[in-house]
Amino acid sequence: MSAAHSGTRHFASRIMRLQFLVIGFLIVLVTAGTLFASYNSVFQRAEDRSLTIARSVAVQPSVISEVEHYSAQDELDVDELQNGPLQQLAAAIVARGEAYFVVITEDRGLRLSHPNPQELGQKVSTDPVALSGIEDVSRDHGTLGESVRAKVPIYSPSGIVIGEVSVGVTTDSLTSALLTSFSWIALFAALATALAVLAGRFTVRRLKQQTLGLEPSEIAQLVRDQQAVLYGVTEGVMGIGVDHRITVRNKAARQLLGLPHRTQLQDVVGRHYASAGLDPALVAAIREHDKAPVRLLVNGNSLIARVTDVTRDGVDLGQVVLFSDVTTIEALGTKLDAVQDMADALRAQRHEFANRMHAVLGLINLNKIEQAEEYLREVMETGPKIAQVQGLEVVGDAYLSAFISAKAVRAHELGIELRISPQSMLFGHIASAHDAQDATAVLGNLLDNAFTAALRTDDARWVEIDLLSEGSTLHLAVSDSGPGIPEGLDIFAPDISTGSSLGSSHGHGVGLPLIKRLAQARSGDVWVADPGGAGAGAVLCARLPAVLSEAKNTTTNRRMQEGTN
C-alpha cells in the first residue's frame, strides 16, 4: 500500500473524527438545551394551568359561601364535608383531568375538600401561604406526593381572606410529558447523526477527489515545487484546466508570447484558451489534443509549442503547453548549412586537385618537365573545372566567392547553371566573420529556394545572382528559371515543417521566414521583387546594411578610378 494512500486515509480519518466530534458536541448541546427548554416549558404550562384553575375556583360564589360557612364553625362535620358541594366540585375537576387534585381549606388551614376523604377536616400538610393574601406557585411534597401546585386565597364579600384553593399536577404526569418530548428529541438527534455521517463521508470523498488523495503538507510542497519549476525554467509553460480555461502561465510564456502582465485586466489566466489571443494553429492543436510540435512566429521569434495531456490515476487534469524559443537555433542551423555547403565544395575541389596533382606527378616521373609546367600554367589560369561559375571574377570577397563556388557544386549536381549577373558591381569585402555568416545564410537560402523553383521546369535550368554594394550595405538579387510564385502564396509565412525546402515550391520550410527576420534584425529586409509566372521565374531581393567594410570599399573604388585614368 502506497504512502500516499495511507496518508490519505489518515487525513480523511482525522477529518471524519473532527467532524464527528464537532457534530456530536453540537447534538449533545442542542439536545441538552432542548430538554432544558422542554422541562421548563412542561412545568411552566403545569403551573399556569394550576394557577388558572385555582383562580376560577376561588372566585365562584358557591365556593365563597361554603368556605365562609365552615369558617364560622368551631368543629367541622366530616360526613357533611364528604357529601358537600365543595368535595363534589373538586372531584368533578379531577374527574375531567384538569388537575390531579383540588384542595379547598378555610382560614385555619383545615381541608374542606380532598381526593382522600379521610384527610377532610385535617390541617394541610404544606404551608397555607395563600391565607396571607398572596398567590403562590411551587413544587411541594404533600400527602399526594410530589406535585406542582398553585395556591390562591379565597376572599369574602367584605374582602377578608377566609380560605385558599390549592390545585396541583403530579410530577409523574409531567415526567411522562418530558419522556415524550425526549423521545422526539432523541429521534431528531439520531436523524441528525445519520445525516452528519453521510455528509461527512461525502465531504471526505469529495475532498479526496479535489486534492487527488494528497495530504495538506504534500499539497503545500507541490505548490512550492510548482513555483520553483514554473519560474526556474527558461521555457514557457502554460496550464489549461479541464474547463478549457488557462489556469497558470510562467513569466517565460508571457515574454515569449507577448502576453499582458498578470496585474493587468487583459491577463490570459482565467480566460478560455480560444479567447486568449493565442495563435490559431496553437488553438487548433489544443482543441484537437495534437501532440505534434507547432511552429509559431511571435514578435519576430520562432517558437515551438508542444501540447501534452495530463492525467493522474485515470483522472483528466487538463493540458500543459510548453514553448521553446528556437530562433537562435534556426539561425545557427541556417549558418551551418552554409558552412556545410562550403565543406562539400571543398571536398569536391580537393578530389579534383588530387587528380590534377597525380597527373603532374606522372609527367614529372616520365621526365616531361615542359608538359608538366604547361599543365600547371593551364590549371592556374582556368581554375577548377568542376562547377565553374560564370562571372565569379567580379566577386572580390573571399567569403562570398568561396560560398558561391560551393553552391555551384550543389547546382551542378542538380543540373542547374549558376551564374553571376554581368550587371553585378561588388566593391570591397565582408567586414567580419559574423557578417559573413549572415550574408551567406541569406544568400544560401535564396539560392536553395531558387534551386527548388528551377527544378520544377523542364527547360534550361539556371539561377542568376546579382550583387551590388552601396557603402557598407550589400544588395542581393536571385532570379531563377522556375515557374514563379503562385498567386496568393505568402512565401514568408511560418510553416510547421522544418525540413529542407528542396523538392517543394517557393517558401516551404523555415528558411525564407528565418532569413527575413535575420535581415530585419540588421535593419535590412528580404522581399519578392518579381513573383514571375507565365513562363518567367521569380526574383527575390535582400538588403543587408553594415555588412561590407566601407574603408576597403573606398580603397577599391579609388584603385579602379586610378586604373581607368
CORWOFEN-V707736 format. One record per backbone hydrogen bond with DSSP energy under -0.5 kcal/mol. CO is the residue of the C=O (numbers start at 1). NH is the residue of the N-H. E is the energy in kcal/mol with one decimal. If there is no record, write none. Layout:
co/nh/e
CO/NH/E
CO/NH/E
This chain:
co/nh/e
2/6/-2.2
3/7/-2.6
4/8/-1.9
5/9/-2.4
6/10/-2.4
7/11/-2.6
8/12/-3.0
9/13/-3.2
10/14/-2.0
11/15/-2.1
12/16/-2.7
13/17/-3.0
14/18/-2.6
15/19/-2.5
16/20/-2.9
17/21/-2.7
18/22/-2.4
19/23/-3.0
20/24/-3.4
21/25/-2.6
22/26/-2.4
23/27/-3.0
24/28/-2.8
25/29/-2.7
26/30/-3.2
27/31/-3.0
28/32/-2.9
29/33/-2.4
30/34/-2.9
31/35/-3.0
32/36/-2.7
33/37/-2.7
34/38/-3.0
35/39/-3.3
36/40/-2.5
37/41/-2.5
38/42/-3.1
39/43/-2.3
40/44/-2.5
41/45/-2.5
42/46/-2.2
43/47/-2.7
44/48/-2.6
45/49/-2.6
46/50/-2.6
47/51/-2.6
48/52/-2.3
49/53/-2.4
50/54/-2.6
51/55/-2.2
52/56/-2.3
53/57/-2.3
54/58/-2.4
55/59/-1.2
57/60/-1.3
60/64/-2.4
61/65/-2.8
62/66/-2.4
63/67/-2.8
64/68/-2.4
65/69/-1.8
66/70/-2.5
67/71/-2.1
68/72/-0.8
69/72/-0.6
70/73/-1.0
76/78/-0.8
77/81/-2.2
78/82/-2.4
79/83/-1.2
81/84/-1.0
84/88/-1.8
85/89/-2.4
86/90/-2.5
87/91/-2.5
88/92/-2.2
89/93/-2.0
90/94/-2.2
91/95/-2.6
92/96/-1.8
93/98/-1.6
93/99/-0.6
94/97/-1.5
101/168/-2.0
103/166/-3.3
104/112/-4.5
104/113/-1.2
105/164/-1.4
106/109/-2.0
109/124/-2.1
110/106/-1.7
111/121/-2.3
113/104/-0.6
115/117/-0.7
116/119/-2.3
117/120/-1.7
119/122/-1.7
122/111/-2.8
127/129/-2.2
128/131/-1.6
129/132/-1.7
129/134/-0.7
130/133/-2.1
136/151/-3.4
138/140/-0.6
138/149/-2.8
140/142/-0.6
140/147/-2.4
142/145/-1.6
145/142/-1.8
146/171/-1.8
147/140/-1.5
147/149/-0.6
148/169/-2.6
149/138/-2.6
150/167/-2.4
151/136/-2.4
152/165/-2.7
153/155/-0.5
154/162/-3.1
154/163/-1.0
156/159/-2.7
160/156/-3.1
162/107/-1.1
163/154/-3.3
164/105/-2.5
165/152/-2.4
165/167/-0.5
166/103/-3.2
167/150/-2.9
168/100/-2.3
168/101/-1.4
169/148/-3.4
170/174/-1.3
171/175/-2.9
172/176/-1.9
173/177/-1.8
174/178/-2.5
175/179/-2.8
176/180/-2.2
177/181/-2.3
178/182/-3.2
179/183/-2.3
180/184/-1.6
181/185/-2.5
182/186/-3.1
183/187/-2.1
184/188/-2.5
185/189/-2.4
186/190/-2.4
187/191/-2.4
188/192/-2.6
189/193/-2.4
190/194/-2.5
191/195/-2.6
192/196/-2.3
193/197/-2.4
194/198/-2.4
195/199/-3.0
196/200/-2.6
197/201/-2.6
198/202/-2.4
199/203/-2.7
200/204/-2.7
201/205/-2.5
202/206/-2.7
203/207/-2.7
204/208/-2.6
205/209/-2.1
206/210/-2.4
207/211/-2.3
208/212/-0.5
208/213/-1.8
209/212/-0.5
211/214/-1.2
215/219/-2.4
216/220/-2.5
217/221/-2.1
218/222/-2.3
219/223/-2.2
220/224/-2.1
221/225/-2.8
222/226/-2.9
223/227/-2.3
224/228/-2.2
225/229/-2.8
226/230/-3.2
227/231/-2.2
229/232/-0.6
229/233/-0.6
236/323/-2.8
237/250/-1.9
238/321/-2.9
239/247/-2.1
239/248/-1.2
240/319/-2.7
241/244/-1.9
244/273/-2.1
245/241/-2.8
246/270/-3.7
248/239/-2.9
250/254/-1.9
251/255/-2.4
252/256/-2.8
253/257/-2.4
254/258/-0.9
254/259/-2.0
261/264/-1.8
264/267/-1.4
268/271/-2.4
271/246/-2.9
272/275/-1.6
273/276/-1.0
273/278/-0.6
279/283/-2.5
280/284/-2.3
281/285/-1.8
282/286/-2.4
283/287/-2.4
284/288/-2.3
285/289/-0.6
285/290/-2.3
286/289/-0.7
289/291/-0.5
290/307/-0.5
293/295/-0.5
294/305/-3.2
296/298/-0.6
296/303/-2.9
298/301/-2.1
301/298/-2.2
301/303/-0.6
302/326/-2.4
302/327/-0.7
303/296/-3.1
303/305/-0.5
304/324/-2.1
305/294/-2.9
306/322/-2.3
308/320/-2.8
310/317/-2.6
310/318/-0.8
312/315/-1.9
315/312/-1.9
318/310/-2.6
319/240/-3.0
320/308/-2.6
320/322/-0.5
321/238/-2.0
322/306/-2.0
323/236/-2.3
324/304/-2.4
324/326/-0.8
326/330/-2.9
327/331/-2.2
328/332/-2.7
329/333/-2.5
330/334/-2.4
331/335/-2.2
332/336/-2.6
333/337/-2.1
334/338/-1.6
335/339/-2.0
336/340/-2.9
337/341/-2.4
338/342/-2.1
339/343/-2.4
340/344/-2.7
341/345/-2.2
342/346/-2.4
343/347/-2.3
344/348/-2.0
345/349/-2.8
346/350/-2.7
347/351/-2.2
348/352/-2.2
349/353/-3.1
350/354/-2.8
351/355/-2.0
352/356/-2.0
353/357/-2.6
354/358/-2.1
355/359/-1.6
356/360/-2.5
357/361/-2.7
358/362/-2.0
359/363/-2.1
360/364/-2.3
361/365/-2.4
362/366/-1.6
363/368/-3.0
364/367/-1.7
367/369/-1.0
368/372/-1.8
369/373/-2.6
370/374/-2.4
371/375/-2.3
372/376/-2.3
373/377/-2.3
374/378/-2.1
375/379/-2.0
376/380/-2.4
377/381/-1.8
378/382/-2.3
379/383/-2.2
385/388/-0.6
388/390/-0.6
389/392/-1.5
390/420/-3.4
391/394/-1.7
392/395/-1.7
394/396/-1.0
397/401/-2.5
398/402/-2.6
399/403/-2.3
400/404/-2.9
401/405/-2.0
402/406/-2.1
403/407/-2.5
404/408/-1.8
405/409/-1.3
406/410/-1.4
407/411/-2.6
408/412/-2.6
409/413/-2.0
410/414/-1.5
411/415/-0.6
411/416/-3.2
412/415/-0.8
416/418/-0.6
417/419/-0.5
417/463/-2.8
418/390/-0.8
419/465/-2.4
421/424/-1.8
425/427/-0.6
425/469/-2.0
429/549/-2.2
432/436/-2.1
433/437/-2.0
434/438/-1.9
435/439/-2.6
436/440/-2.8
437/441/-2.0
438/442/-2.3
439/443/-2.6
440/444/-2.8
441/445/-1.9
442/446/-2.1
443/447/-2.4
444/448/-2.5
445/449/-2.2
446/450/-1.8
447/451/-3.0
448/452/-2.1
449/453/-2.1
450/454/-2.8
451/455/-2.0
453/456/-1.4
454/457/-1.3
460/462/-0.6
461/417/-2.4
462/481/-1.4
463/419/-2.2
464/479/-2.2
465/421/-3.5
466/477/-1.7
467/425/-2.4
468/475/-3.3
470/473/-2.1
472/547/-2.7
472/548/-2.2
473/470/-2.9
473/475/-0.5
474/544/-2.7
475/468/-2.1
476/542/-2.5
477/466/-2.9
478/540/-2.3
479/464/-2.4
486/489/-1.7
488/490/-0.6
489/491/-1.0
490/493/-1.5
501/504/-1.7
505/508/-1.5
510/514/-1.9
511/515/-2.6
512/516/-2.0
513/517/-1.9
514/518/-2.5
515/519/-2.6
516/520/-2.4
517/521/-2.1
518/522/-0.7
519/522/-1.0
519/524/-3.2
520/523/-1.9
525/543/-2.7
527/529/-0.7
527/541/-2.7
530/539/-2.9
531/485/-3.0
533/536/-1.1
536/533/-3.5
538/480/-1.2
539/529/-1.8
539/530/-2.0
540/478/-2.7
541/527/-2.4
542/476/-2.7
543/525/-1.6
543/545/-0.5
544/474/-2.4
544/547/-0.6
547/431/-3.1
548/550/-0.7
549/553/-1.8
550/554/-2.6
551/555/-2.1
552/556/-2.7
553/557/-2.7
554/558/-2.2
555/559/-2.2
556/560/-2.2
557/561/-2.3
558/562/-2.6
559/563/-2.5
560/564/-1.9
561/565/-2.4
